């Protein structure tokens, strides 16, 4: 008799505990009333910066000679950066590497070093590029970037959620139900340097420049939203 009463007491306790758990735990029936939407929001940020990527590399049969020639180019680039008053926070330089290489029929050693410079002036980029070409540099590229990437990402994220709700509303109406509140949102940040390739055009361009300025850079954010259906 005592064991039987104890069993009922335990069952009663479990029942009361279950009744006090969070109402956010969904039953099988409630789960069937959720709708999951994947949506993307996109905005266009102004392309107001240039990421100038410069690769310094020298080849010689002797490692010491290749390194010496490399250091001369590195010194020239350093002086050019100082001349253009580019702040250190806009410069990203990697250490020099040197390794055995074969060029055509010649074996030797090649150095390599990557330098990235962030510029806000298109004229500055063009003049630096010409100077580098005239002084032995032949390996560089450039991309447009934007200084308002963070603001654009936030706006794109808002649009993504709005688009998700709009799609969910259409599906709810089509199924004869009412759209409820948000149950869950999955989002992974896509932070990183936002870049866009620079477009080149012929010398006959009306702009008078070989570079066509991309006025905007597309920035998008994606979300997965679960809505309740009533």
C-alpha positions as CSV (number, residue, x, y, z in Angstrom):
1,X,0.0,0.0,0.0
2,X,2.8,2.4,0.8
3,X,4.6,1.6,-2.5
4,X,1.4,2.2,-4.4
5,X,0.9,5.6,-2.7
6,X,4.5,6.6,-3.4
7,X,4.1,5.8,-7.1
8,X,1.0,8.0,-7.3
9,X,2.9,10.8,-5.6
10,X,5.8,10.6,-8.1
11,X,3.4,10.6,-11.0
12,X,1.5,13.6,-9.6
13,X,4.8,15.5,-9.1
14,X,5.9,14.8,-12.7
15,X,2.5,16.0,-14.0
16,X,2.6,19.2,-12.0
17,X,6.2,19.8,-13.2
18,X,5.3,19.3,-16.8
19,X,2.5,21.8,-16.4
20,X,5.0,24.5,-15.2
21,X,7.4,24.2,-18.1
22,X,7.9,26.9,-20.7
23,X,5.0,27.4,-23.0
24,X,7.5,27.8,-25.9
25,X,7.9,24.0,-26.0
26,X,5.8,23.0,-29.0
27,X,3.6,19.9,-29.3
28,X,3.5,17.9,-32.5
29,X,0.3,19.8,-33.5
30,X,1.9,23.2,-32.8
31,X,4.9,22.3,-34.9
32,X,2.7,21.6,-37.9
33,X,1.6,25.3,-37.6
34,X,5.0,26.7,-38.2
35,X,6.2,28.0,-41.6
36,X,9.9,28.4,-42.4
37,X,11.0,31.1,-44.9
38,X,14.5,31.7,-46.4
39,X,14.9,35.3,-47.6
40,X,17.6,37.7,-48.7
41,X,17.8,41.4,-48.5
42,X,20.1,43.5,-50.7
43,X,21.2,47.1,-50.7
44,X,23.7,49.1,-52.8
45,X,26.4,50.9,-50.9
46,X,28.5,53.7,-52.5
47,X,31.9,52.6,-53.9
48,X,34.0,55.2,-52.3
49,X,37.3,53.4,-51.7
50,X,39.9,51.4,-53.8
51,X,41.8,48.4,-52.4
52,X,45.1,48.5,-54.3
53,X,46.9,45.1,-54.1
54,X,50.6,45.1,-54.9
55,X,52.8,42.0,-55.2
56,X,56.5,42.5,-55.0
57,X,58.5,39.6,-56.6
58,X,62.1,39.3,-57.8
59,X,63.9,36.3,-59.4
60,X,67.6,35.6,-59.6
61,X,69.9,32.6,-59.8
62,X,71.3,33.6,-56.4
63,X,69.0,33.8,-53.4
64,X,70.9,36.8,-51.9
65,X,70.7,38.8,-55.1
66,X,66.9,38.1,-55.4
67,X,66.5,39.2,-51.8
68,X,68.6,42.4,-52.4
69,X,66.6,43.4,-55.5
70,X,63.4,42.8,-53.6
71,X,64.4,45.0,-50.7
72,X,65.1,47.8,-53.2
73,X,61.6,47.6,-54.5
74,X,60.2,47.4,-51.0
75,X,62.1,50.5,-50.0
76,X,60.8,52.4,-53.1
77,X,57.2,51.4,-52.3
78,X,57.6,52.5,-48.7
79,X,58.9,56.0,-49.8
80,X,56.0,56.3,-52.3
81,X,53.5,55.5,-49.6
82,X,55.0,58.2,-47.3
83,X,55.1,60.7,-50.2
84,X,51.3,60.2,-50.7
85,X,50.7,60.6,-46.9
86,X,48.9,57.3,-46.6
87,X,48.2,56.4,-42.9
88,X,49.5,53.1,-41.5
89,X,46.0,52.0,-40.7
90,X,45.2,51.8,-44.4
91,X,48.2,49.6,-45.2
92,X,48.4,45.8,-44.8
93,X,51.8,44.2,-45.7
94,X,52.9,40.6,-45.4
95,X,56.4,39.3,-44.7
96,X,58.8,38.5,-47.6
97,X,59.0,34.8,-48.7
98,X,61.6,33.3,-50.9
99,X,61.6,29.9,-52.5
100,X,63.3,27.9,-55.3
101,X,61.8,28.4,-58.8
102,X,62.4,27.6,-62.4
103,X,61.8,30.4,-65.0
104,X,62.0,29.1,-68.5
105,X,65.3,27.2,-68.6
106,X,66.7,29.0,-65.6
107,X,66.6,27.8,-62.0
108,X,66.9,30.1,-59.1
109,X,65.1,31.8,-56.3
110,X,62.0,34.0,-56.3
111,X,60.8,36.4,-53.6
112,X,57.2,37.3,-53.0
113,X,55.5,39.9,-50.8
114,X,51.9,41.1,-50.8
115,X,50.9,44.7,-49.9
116,X,47.4,46.0,-49.7
117,X,46.7,49.8,-49.6
118,X,43.3,51.3,-49.0
119,X,42.7,54.6,-51.0
120,X,39.9,57.1,-51.1
121,X,41.2,59.0,-54.1
122,X,40.9,57.6,-57.7
123,X,43.6,60.1,-59.0
124,X,46.0,59.0,-56.3
125,X,45.5,55.4,-57.4
126,X,46.2,56.2,-61.1
127,X,49.3,58.2,-60.4
128,X,50.8,55.6,-58.0
129,X,50.1,52.9,-60.6
130,X,52.0,54.7,-63.3
131,X,54.9,55.4,-60.9
132,X,55.1,51.7,-59.9
133,X,55.1,50.6,-63.5
134,X,58.0,53.0,-64.4
135,X,60.1,51.6,-61.5
136,X,59.9,47.9,-62.0
137,X,56.6,46.8,-60.5
138,X,54.5,44.7,-62.8
139,X,52.1,42.7,-60.5
140,X,49.2,44.5,-59.0
141,X,45.4,44.7,-59.1
142,X,42.6,46.7,-57.6
143,X,39.0,46.4,-56.3
144,X,36.4,49.0,-55.3
145,X,35.2,48.9,-51.7
146,X,32.9,51.0,-49.5
147,X,33.3,52.8,-46.2
148,X,29.6,52.3,-45.3
149,X,29.6,48.4,-45.3
150,X,28.3,48.1,-41.8
151,X,25.3,50.4,-42.3
152,X,24.5,48.6,-45.6
153,X,24.6,45.2,-43.9
154,X,22.2,46.4,-41.2
155,X,19.8,47.7,-43.8
156,X,20.1,44.5,-45.9
157,X,19.3,42.5,-42.8
158,X,16.2,44.5,-42.1
159,X,15.1,44.0,-45.7
160,X,15.7,40.2,-45.4
161,X,13.3,39.9,-42.5
162,X,10.8,42.1,-44.2
163,X,11.0,39.9,-47.3
164,X,10.6,36.8,-45.2
165,X,7.4,38.2,-43.6
166,X,6.0,39.2,-46.9
167,X,6.5,35.7,-48.4
168,X,5.0,34.1,-45.3
169,X,2.0,36.4,-45.5
170,X,1.3,35.4,-49.1
171,X,1.5,31.7,-48.2
172,X,-0.7,32.1,-45.1
173,X,-3.4,33.8,-47.1
174,X,-3.2,31.2,-49.8
175,X,-3.6,28.4,-47.3
176,X,-6.6,30.1,-45.5
177,X,-4.7,30.8,-42.3
178,X,-3.5,33.9,-40.5
179,X,0.2,34.7,-40.0
180,X,1.3,34.9,-36.4
181,X,4.4,36.2,-34.7
182,X,8.0,35.1,-35.3
183,X,8.9,31.8,-33.6
184,X,12.6,31.7,-34.5
185,X,15.3,33.4,-36.6
186,X,18.5,31.8,-37.9
187,X,21.2,34.2,-39.1
188,X,24.9,34.0,-39.7
189,X,26.8,37.2,-40.1
190,X,28.6,37.7,-43.5
191,X,31.1,40.3,-42.2
192,X,34.2,40.8,-44.2
193,X,35.8,43.3,-46.6
194,X,33.3,44.2,-49.2
195,X,34.9,44.5,-52.7
196,X,33.9,44.7,-56.3
197,X,36.2,44.2,-59.3
198,X,37.2,47.3,-61.1
199,X,35.8,47.4,-64.7
200,X,38.2,48.5,-67.4
201,X,37.2,50.2,-70.7
202,X,38.8,51.4,-73.9
203,X,40.7,54.6,-74.3
204,X,37.8,55.9,-76.5
205,X,35.7,56.1,-73.3
206,X,33.8,59.4,-72.8
207,X,35.1,59.5,-69.2
208,X,38.6,60.2,-70.3
209,X,39.9,57.5,-67.9
210,X,40.7,53.8,-68.4
211,X,38.7,53.0,-65.2
212,X,34.9,53.0,-65.1
213,X,33.9,53.9,-61.5
214,X,31.4,51.4,-60.1
215,X,29.1,53.8,-58.3
216,X,27.7,51.1,-56.0
217,X,28.5,47.8,-54.4
218,X,25.7,45.2,-53.8
219,X,25.6,44.0,-50.2
220,X,23.2,41.2,-49.2
221,X,22.2,39.4,-46.0
222,X,20.2,36.2,-45.6
223,X,18.0,34.9,-42.9
224,X,15.8,31.9,-42.1
225,X,12.6,32.8,-40.2
226,X,10.0,30.6,-38.6
227,X,6.5,32.1,-38.3
228,X,3.6,30.9,-36.4
229,X,0.4,30.1,-38.3
230,X,-3.1,30.6,-36.7
